[in-house]
């Protein structure tokens, strides 16, 4: 068995994924998938089919935005949706504390603290999408509707 699959964050992500659908599998990549471009190259898919999991801080709260790999999250759109003036990217320590994952391997599921999730509507444009599974070399494949169901995320227009 690949040692990456034995790491606690990957096992936590995998448990959430398999509890949802036992047929979903964690894919371990030879090359890193730390960035959307890296992941797309490793998987041989379009960059837009890669799910970027970005954690934002809003006052005392956090929101996880699942963004199509070829887009950028719009802080202005996020501020309007949240009705907050103070929205910023979470720092690496907060990302680790809230999600239990390090940047580059943040899974959309299996977080340590329950967090509101918004899903970029651009991800609907792909039959299959790939999201991190707790490690920069671990991903899983899913479709948009199942990602929505898995994360209980709300679809939003949050990109530039």
N, C-alpha and C positions, 0 to 999 in steps of 0.2 A: 504494500500500500504506500502511496505517495506520502511522505512525512508532512506535507502541507495540510493534508486532510486530517491529521491528528492534532493540529493546533486548535486551542480552545475557541478563538473567535470563528474559525471556519466550522467547527463542530456546532457552535451556537447558531450560525447562519443556516447550516445544513438542516438542523433540527426544525427550525421554523419553516424552511422550504419543504421538507419532507412531510411535516405535519399537515401542510396545506395540500400537497400532492406528492405521494410516494414515488411517482414516476419522474419527478424533476431531479436532475443530477447536478452536483458541483463538478465543474470542468476545471482541471488543473492545467495551466498553460506553461509551456517551456519558458517563454519570454514573459516579462512583466506586463501587466495590464494596468499599471499605475495611472496612466493617462488614457483618455478616450482614443487618441490616435494609436497608442501602443496596443490597446485591446483590439481595436479594429484590424490592425495589421496581424496580430497573433491569430485572430479568429477568421480572417479573410472576409470581413463584412464591411458595410459602410459605417463611417464614424457616427452617423446619426442613430444607428441601431444600438449604440452603447449608452447605457444609463449612467449618468453622472449623479452620484448621491452627494448633495451639498447641504451642509448644516448651516443655518443662519440663526443668529441670536436676535431676539426682539425683547428688549428689557430683561426680564428674568426668565423668559421662555425661549424655547427653541422651536424651529420648524425645519423639517428635512424636505428639500426640494429634489425631485428626481427629474433630471433634465436630459434631453436628447444630446448626445455627445457632440453634435455639430452646432449647438446653440449656447448662448450665455444667459444666465439668469438675470432678469431685470430687477434691480433693487427698487426702482420706482414702482413697478407693477406689484411687487411683493409688499411694499409699504402700503399701497392702496388697498390690496386684498386684506391685509392684517389690520388696517387702520392704525398703523404705527409710524411714527416719524423716525424712530431709532432702530434701524435694521442693518445688521452687518454680518459678514462671514464670521462664523465661530472660529475661535483659535484652536490649534491642534490639541491642547489640553482639554478643552470643552468637548471637542469632537470625540476624544477617547472616553471621557467621563460619561457623556450622554449616550453614545452609541455602543461603546465598548470596542470600537474598531479604530485603527489608525488611518489617516488620510491616505487614499490610494487603494484602500480595501474596504471602504464603508459599504456594507450591505444595506439594502432597503428594509431588511427585517432582522429580528433578533437583537434589538437594542436593549441596553440596560435600563434606560428611562423611556417610558412611553412618550412619543413625540408626534405632533401633528405632521402629516405628510401631504405635500402637494405634488401632483404628477403633471409634467409638461405635456400638453395635448399633442405636441409634435411627435411624441413616441407612438401615436396611433398610426403613423405613416409606414410602420414596419411590421411585417408579418411576425418576425421573431426579434426580440431584443435581448441584450445581455447585460446583467447587473453583477456587481462585485459580490463575492461570497465570503467576506471577512479577511481577505488577504489579497495583496496586489497580483498574485498569480492564480487566484481562484475566482471563477465567475459561474453564473448559471443562466440558462436560456429559458425564456418565458415569452408569452405574448402579452399585448397591452391589457386586455380585459382581465387576464389572470393576475398580472402585476397589480392592477387596481384592487382585485379581490384579496390578494395575498397581503397587501399593505394597508388595506382600508383607506387608501389615499384618495384625495379629491382631485379631479382633473381641473387644471387651471391654465390660463394663458399667462405664463410667467417668464417668457423668454424674449430676447431681443432678436 
